[in-house]
Amino acid sequence: MTAAMWTRSAMAYRTSFVLMTVGNLAATGMDFVVIALMFRHTGSLGGWGLREVAFLYGTAGLAMGLADLLVGSIDKLGERIRLGTLDVVLVRPAPALAQMAADRFALRRIGRPLQASAVLAWALAGLHVDWTWDRVLLLPVMAVCGTVIFASLFVAGSCLQFWAADAAEVQNTVTYGGATLLQYPPTVFARELVAGTVFGVPLAFVNWLPALHVLGRPDPLHLPEAFRFASPAAAALAAAAAGLLWRAGLRSYRGTGS
């Protein structure tokens, strides 16, 4: 209901909504313009061609955009804690997490996933891939599991604000920074960093690992083949960890004292 209310509010000024959505779409599109300009001066990036990098860009941007649309508003948690308005959320007969995710819901954020989807469609149209059933199935799996992973990172990062009220930028480093990282091939980064996205923060399961199978690319870490199909397991674990952190944060919350 809260999300619907904010959507109706935005649609009351349709010209403003359209302009802001187009602006959001154009701003995110500049990221791919930068990548395309790189390929004006080189034939490959870390051994990957433009269409392959566009595939990474599209899958990462789609997952990140959907997660941002669904739960991105949770980054306002720190502000609610400082002002004491989180108490209002906690006394309502609805899950606090759902209320925070819907708070100030901004439909204009649809620009990012739309722009990423356009780039992804362009990449798929030009890729020379043997589209076996498992490769086809991995595409929706990447979108769904990637969205869950990024949404979990949004929630887990926001939980830091229960203990450090000004930790929103730490969350942004992992979420928005992670999305930027995944736009580029894993071969351009140090092996230690790539390993950290597999065994630490599970960003590699958003698109790097499944993309290796879809595009027929070798694994720079030489991991077992099963890792390329482990995105559902990684998403489930990330969601469970985020849920535990959220409950721990709520239990530690004591209000403003005023």
Steps between C-alpha positions, in 0.01 A plus 500: 500500500783740583669437165169555320451827685842631397439385142169687485676803642766486228246448222309809612779699330548289190722739308738521796492123536580443132783754504654352814471145361662602170772683693562194714517283188744738329721529808537125535551468125816708523670205671463295184606792283830500690542127433417545131758781474764266641438263211565781254865462599527126568355184352452323832498564872664226703450272199125577480332668204254789509189282474626276781570797725158638406354169617669547838387861514140411418468213745663695785300814430169313474549319832624811677224716353222264607644468851534878526141542384367245749702569816726797424300726731632307797811720494286757687515279809780702657300821466198338667717374785650847558160672492326235707238433232592132478279455808199590282591216263543249781158558655310448175342155442722425198856365457752776562720389212213519250406845628856628467536358149176672392578830675524780242479240221637664184366354176740726308774251591356277228734687264806297602355151435339619175828639372690188610241280328549692175876447515451134586266451203756664271775275637294181458412594142867505401652224712598175330383256766389139472164548672454167674214463748727556801638825358149626425383408850794683659378837368186528718686330786766772485236775503305357794795384711699814426207713617473296821874529565506876450181541706662298778807724486275808524335358813822370657677830434215700647521294819837662574305817570351345813848524652656780289233744386718656228594174328287549187807560284644164606184337365529699176859384455389137498178541298562771241873438506441126459273561200772709335756228570284236330471705182858405412653156434649319800824464304583872543511468879743333737425136584470591869223750425313250283535236773354748749186533287459122510587406858429836667234737368324275243503746209656254255180293507301794359655466156872419488478127570183419301626721214808279471272211408270700274789653305723192511779682682768338721489561873796714618477335843465144364204430728287184468243514220217492756582856610365630169156367591507591871328840476174371660691362798701822536182709482330286765800528734526876443130548575525287815804695623327833431193382690708402801679836499169685474354317799821554699486872418137532610576320827786742569291810425408700810350814352627858533419530870278803440 
